[in-house]
Amino acid sequence: MGTVPVRSSLRISTWEGIAAELVGACVTGGVLTAWALYLDLSPFLIGVLGALPFAAQLAQLPCAWVTHVRGSKRTAVAALRASRSLPLLLAALPFVPLPLAAKQIVLLVFAGLWALLGVAGNNAWTTWMAALVPPAVRGRYFGLRTAFCAAGSALGSLGAGLVLDAARPRGTAGGMLCALSVASFVFGVVTLELLQRQGEGRAVPLPRPQLRDFSRAWSDRRVRRALAFHAAWAAASGLATPAFYNIHLVGNLHAGFAQLSVYYTALAVLRIVTAPLWGKAIDRAGSKPVLLACCFGLSLSPILWLVARDGMLWPIAIDAVFCGALLAGQSLASFSLPLAVSSVEARSFQLAGFATAAGAATAVASIAGGALVHALPGHTVLFGAPAHAAQLLFLASGALRIGAAALALRIEEPGARTVRTLGRMALRSACAEEPGPATSAA
């Protein structure tokens, strides 16, 4: 295949991202929660299940070495090819004559391998995209791509939730989970074909890596400060993983899987609407002010989960709108910031350092969260109202998020503006006044 134009590659990458969201919607998120309930996982095993994707981040530096040696596109395609085959492991699980404990182990093995191969693929893919997408349009492109991917995620998660809810009263949950696993595999085949059709971007000749290159992940001061924030934020968020929120909503608040899917659909819709706006803001003001505004806002989310009760789910609806808008900016800024502070020659190692720090912190915090929920009383009284153990975990996570967000104040991003300037830009944009380019430092 000849050289693929950048514009065509970016268009193909957007379609690949949509298909990849459908892959995940059929085996992760609410569907993984359904597997956990179907196989009767204990709270501790749920904590382990939530920790596996983040524990796998410890493999980032070795994966960066492989990316450096074998090339980013080649590594990404090979790792994702193996990952996209894994759902077939789950497809037969409801029907094989194994003890329940053995099936639980198979689920954990699937989640671990999925996470490990995802680490290898995503490290290489991010390095690949850094070379393929011109820096001047990264925010706008990834903002638009995120919006389309969120649409795919919304459709996938809503469809999966409706299918699972339809299966519950009929006692056919095992068959539906099998069908979703097969669908994930089929969508995975589509993503691999789309990945192959993309160009490789501007190749920069790099020397063969040495062992000392691993230290590049933290040797630069700007990188270290950003790393500290990423690790702290990951630990704060990891203390209460999405699995605990999902199980609290379904198990304690007695919402159905369709309602769980509606929640994630609302998150996705808000990301669709706001991601392009956040992308433009990052191009004009930098990643740091967007990160600060979104992280401090997201620290307030657990309050709404404290208010929600069985039969009173409107606070969760507010949370979906609130978090959907802020998560779009937080995820885009978290993706763009490492690209902004890393150097070309050490990028794969520095990106690996970010993911390793965040993954290790989240894994430890997730396991601690599972142990904490197990140790806490199932029901207690908080601020004069009854509360579940999971809600205490959400409150602790919110407090830690505020401390982590404060560390983002120390980040040094070249050319970034302040949060106040970001607010003025937003006000001028609302008045249809085009702001000038970002040139002043924060």
N, C-alpha and C positions, 0 to 999 in steps of 0.2 A: 504494500500500500504506500502511495506517495505521501508527501507532506500534506497534512490536513490543515486548512486555514484556521486561524485562532477563533474567528467568529463561529465557524461551523463546529469546532470542538466544544466551545462554550455552550452552544445550543444543544449538542448531544449530551453534554454533561448535565444539563438541566433535566432532560428526559431520564437520564440514568439515575439522577437523584430521586425523581418521583418513583421510579420502579423500585429503588432501594428502600424507600419508605414503605412500600407495599410488602416487600420481603420481611421487614421488621414487624409490621403490623400483624402479620400472621403467626409470629412465634415469640414476640417480646411484648412488653407493656401489659395490657389487660389480659392478653392470651397467656402470658407466662404466669400471671396471677391465677388464671383459671387452671393451669397445669398444677400449680402449687396446692390449690384447694382440692383438685381432683385426686391428687396423690397424698393429701392429708399431711403436708409438711408442717413440722413444729415451728414455733416462733424463732427458735434458734436457727433452724435450717433455712427459714425465710431470710433471716439476716445474712446467712452465708450466701444464699442465692443472690441477694442484693449486692453483696460484697465482691462477688466473682468478677464482674466487668471491670471493677476498679483495681482489684488485686492483679489482674492481667496487665495493667499498665506498667507493672514492674519490668515487663519484657520490652519496654519501649527502647531502651538504649541498645540492647542487642539487635532489635529490629531496625534501628537507625543505621547500625553498622551494615546490615544486609542491604538496606536501601542505598547506602552510600556506594557499596561495591557493585551491586547488580543493576542499579538504576531504579528510579521511582515507579515508572509505569509498569515495568516488568514485574517488580515486587508486588505492587498493588494488585495486579491482575491474578498473579499466582495465589496470593493469600486469599483473595476474595473468591476465587474459584473453589478452593477447599471449603471456605466458610459457607458458601451457598449450597453445598451438598449436605450439610449437617442436618437440616430439617427432616431428611429421610430417616435419621436415627430416631426421631420422635414419632414419626408416622406409624410405626409398628408397635409402639409402646403400649397402647391400650389393649392389644390383642395377644401379646406374648405371655406365656404362663410363667411369670416371675413373681416372687414374693413382693409385697408392697415396698419393703426396705430396698430391694434391688432396683425397683423402678424409680424410687426416689434418687438413688445413686446415679442412674442413667440420666435423669433430668439434670442433676448437678454437673455431671460430666459434659452433657450437651452445652449447658450454660458456660462452663469453663472454657471449652474448646471454641465456642462461638465468640467469647470475649477475647481469647488469645489471638485467634486468626483475625478478628476485627482490629486489634491493636496493630498487627503487622500491616494489614491493608490500609488502615487509616493513616498511619505514620507515613507510608509511602505515597498515599493519595494526596495528603496535605502538602508534602514536598513537591509533588507533581503539579498541583494546582498553583503553588507559589511561583513556579516557573512558567506556567501556562497563562495565568490571568495577569494582565498588566496592572502594576501597582495603583495607577491613577483611577482605575475603575473597580478595584476589589470590593469596596463597600457596596457600591450600587449593584454589581453583578451578584455577589453572594446574598445581598438583601433580596433581590428578585428571585434568585434560585431557592432561597429559603422559603419564600412565599409559595412557590410552586410545590416544593417538597412538603410543606405543611398541608397543602391541599390534598396531596397524595396520602399523607399520614392520616388526615381527617377521614377521608373516604375509607381507607383501609381499616382503621380502628373502629369506626362506626359499623362497617359491614361485619367485622369479626365479632363485635359485641352483640349485634342483632342475631347473628348465627348462634352464638353461645347461649343467649337468653332463650332462643327458641328450642334449644336442645335440653335445657335443664328440666322442664316438667315432663319431658318424654323419656328421660333417662338415657339419652343418646350422646352425652357430653364426650365420651371417648371417641366416638365416630366423628364428631364434628372437629375435635382437636386434631385427629388424624387428617381430615380433609384440609384444615388450615395449614398443616405442616406441608402437605403436598403442594398447596397453592404457593407457599413461600418458596419452595424449590423451583417451581415454574417461573415465578417472577425473578428469581435469582439467575436463571439461565438468560433472561432478557437483559439484566444488568451487565452480565459478562460480555454479551455481544456489543452493547453500547460502549462499554469501557474500551474494547478493542478498536473501535472506530475513531477514538479521540487521538489528537496529536500529542506529542511529548513536551511541547513548549520550547523555550530557549535553553538549550543544554549548555551548562557551564562545566568545562573540564575540571575535575577535582582529583587531587592526589589520593593514592590509596590510604585509607585511614590507619592511624596508629592508636595504640592503647591510650596514649595521653589525650587523644581527641575526645574521650569521654568527659574530661574535665571542662570542655567547652560548654557543657550544658549549664554550668553555674559560675564560670570564671568572670563573666562580665557583670558589672554592678547593676546595670539596667535590667539584665536578665534575672539576676538574683532577687531584686525587689519585686518584679512581676511574678517570679516563682513563689515567693513567700505569700503573696496574695492568693495565687491559684491554689496553693496547698491549704491555706486557712479556709478559703471559701469551700473547697471540696470537702474538708473535714466537717464543716458546719452543715453543709447540705447532706453529706453522707450519713450523719447521725440518724436522720430520718429519710431513708431512701423512698422513692416512689412506691415500692412494694408495700411499705407500711401505710402510706396514704390510701393506696388502692384497697388493701384489706380492711382498713378502718372504714372506708366508705361502703364497701360491700358487706363486711361482716358485722360491724358495730352500728352503722347507720342504716343498714338493710336496704341499700340501693341495689338495683339490678345491674347486670353487666351492660345493658343498653344505656342506663344512666351514667355508668362509668365511661362508656364510649362517648356519650354526649358531652361529658366534661372535657375529655381529650379533644373532641371535635371543636368545642368552643375555644380551647387553647390554640388549636391549629388555625381557626378562622382569624383570631386576633393576630396571630403571627403572620398570616397571609396579608392582612391589612397593614400591619405596622413594620414588618421587616424591611420593605423597600425604603420606608421613611428613615428607619434607623441606619440603613446602609448609606443613604445620602448624608446623614448627620456624621457618620464616621469618616467619610471622605472629606468633609468640610471642617470638622472640629477635632478629629482624632478618636481613637478608641477609649482613651482614659476617661473623659467626661461622660461618655455614654455608659461605661462600666460603672462609674460611681453612682450616677443617677439610678440605674436599674438595680444595682445590688442593694443600696439602701432601701429602695422601694420594696424589693422582694423580701427583705428582712421582716416586713410587717405581715406577710402572708399567713404565718401560723395563727395569728389572732383570729382570723376568720374560721379556721378549723377548730378553734376552741369554742366558738359560739355555736357552731352547727350541732344539731341534735337529731335523733331519730324522728323523722316526720317534719323536720325543719331544715331543709337543704339549701335555702336561698343564700346563706353565706358562702356555700361552695360555688354557687353560680357567680357571685360577685368575685370570688377568688379566681375563677376561670378567666373572667374578663381582665382583671387586674394583672394576674400572672402572665396571661397570654401576651399582653402588650409588652411587659417588662422582660419576659424571658426571650422574646425576639431580639431585643437590644442587647441583653446580657450575653446570649450565645454568640451573636455576631461580633460583639466587642471582644469576647474571650477568644474567638477564633482569629480575629484580625490583630490583636495586640502582640502575640508571639511573632507574627510575621513582621510587624513593625519594628520590634526591638532586636530581632535576630539578625545575624550576618549571613551572607550568601554561602560562604565557605564552610560555616559551621551549622547551617540551618537544620539539617536533619537531626543532629545531636541536640541542639537547643530545643527544638520542638519535642523531641523525645524526653528531654528533661522536664518540660512543662507537664507533659502527660504522665510521666512517672511520679512526679511529686503529687499531682492531683489524685492519681489513681491510688497510690499508697495511702494517702491521707483518708480518702473516701473508704477504702477497704477496711482500714482499722476502725474508722468511725462507724461504719455499717455493722460490723461484727459487734462493736460495743453497744450500738443501738439495739441490736437483737437481744443481747444479754441483758440490757437494761430493761427492756419491755418484759422479759421473762422474770426478772427480779422484782419489778414493781407490782403492787396490787392491781388486780384487773380493773377495779373501780375505786375511785377516791373522790374527794370533794376539793374543788379548786375555785377560789373566789366565791364560795358559797353555792356553787353549782356542781352537780355530779360530772365526773370526767373519767375517761378511759385512760389506761396506761399510755396508749399511743399518743394521746393529746398532750401528755406531759413531755413526751419525746419531741413533739412538734414545737412546743414552747421553748425547750432547751435549744433546739436547732435554730430558732429565730434569734435567740440571744447571741448565739455564737456567730450567726451571719452578720450581725451589727458590728462585732469586733473584727471580723474578716474584712468587711467593706471598708472599715477605717484604714486598713493596711493599703488599700488601693490609692489612698492619698499620697503615698510615698513613691508611686510608680513614675518613672521618667520616660516619657514617650516623646521623641523628636517631633516638634511642630504641633503638639496637641494644645488645644485651648482649654479654658476652664468650664466648669459646669454652668457658671453664670453666663458665660459667652454662649454656651449651647442653648440656654434658655432664651437668650435674646435672638439667636438665630431662628429658633422655633417660632417665636413671636413674629419675627419679620416674615417668615415663610407663611404663617397663617394670614398675614396681611398681603400676601402675594408679592413680597419684595424679595428679590434674589440677592443673597449675601455674597460677598466676595470670597476669594480663596483663603484658606487657613494658612497664615504665615507666622503669627506670633506664638511664642511658647507659652505653656501653662504657667 
